[in-house]
Amino acid sequence: MLKIGEFSKLSRISIRMLRHYDEIGLLTPETIDPFTGYRYYSASQLSDAGRITALKDMGFKLCDAAELLKRWEDRALLEQRLLDQRQSVCLQAEEAVQRLRLLDTALERLRKDEPMKYDVTVKTIPERQVASVRQIIPCYQQEGELWNILMRETVPLHVQDGDPVLCCATFHDKEYKETDVDVEVHKTVRGNYPDTEHVKFRTVPQVLVASAVCKGSYALMDEVNAAVASWVEANGYAFDGPMFNIYHVSPHETNDPNEFVTEVCYPVRRK
């Protein structure tokens, strides 16, 4: 039998943490001396200690680790839980990358010590034929899934791009939503084609918009929106329909957010 100090050295888990594991029933000593209260562990418990440490390092909570230890021989369950945790960690990594981009953008702006200026223009976007996918998606960040559907289902049809080709995303909700957002992506095309399971071919009417071009990360979108809103208010216009983005340079063309070029468009009318 191993004293708690010896077990601590071999398992590389502090005595304080071993006592905590004991309190929550995660890793209890093999025996406790009823007179001295000393905790004794068996050498075979080192494997469980190693598994607990590995699960913690992979981001599992202690309660989850306890469940997995009890069902360690259920390989199918273990594999599924590992896959679920991997997906969760990937999402956290993406969020961390986004936060780093926001911090880098803020630092760059701070060091330049000057506000970005966005030129707002009013123009008419003419009527156009488009291939469109509109769905309720979990969040705005998953817009790319709609583009994947659009490309996957139009490739077999040998769809010809419009001239000019505009790739747009329209946000149909009347308010900002944290979940279950109504988003439509569409791309201008030439010719007539049959609808597919998710892609609808339709005509988008001409529209008068107030627009501004954002060059750089999507983290700048809030400032562009504010610039357009201020211009609309100051120049006697009113908003007149759901806003949309035109992606001139998007993640489809580059992995560098600093190279993105997005035109933010708000349909407007004269008051």
NORDA-V595819 format. One line per field, one symbol per residue. ss: DSSP state (2 for helix, 1 for strand, 0 for the rest). phi: phi as a letter, one per 40 degrees, with the letter a starting at -180 (. if undefined). A space follows every 10 residues. Layout:
ss=???
phi=???
This chain:
ss=0112222222 2000222222 2220000000 1100000011 1000222222 2222222000 0222222222 0000222222 2222222222 2222222222 2222222222 2200000000 1111100111 1111111002 2222222222 2222200001 1000001111 1000000000 1111111111 0000000001 1111001111 1111100222 2222222222 2222001110 0001111110 0000002220 1111111111 0
phi=.bcccccccc cgbccdcccc dcccgcacdc abccccgccb bccccccccc ccccccccgc cccccccccc bccccccccc cccccccccc cccccccccc cccccccccc ccfaccbbcb bbabccdacb bbbbacbdac ccddcccccd ccccdccfcc ccbccbbbbb bcccacbcaf ccbbbabcbb gbaccbdbcb cabcccacbc bacbbhdccc ddccdccccc cdccbgbbca hccabbccbb dccaccdccc bbbcbbdbac c
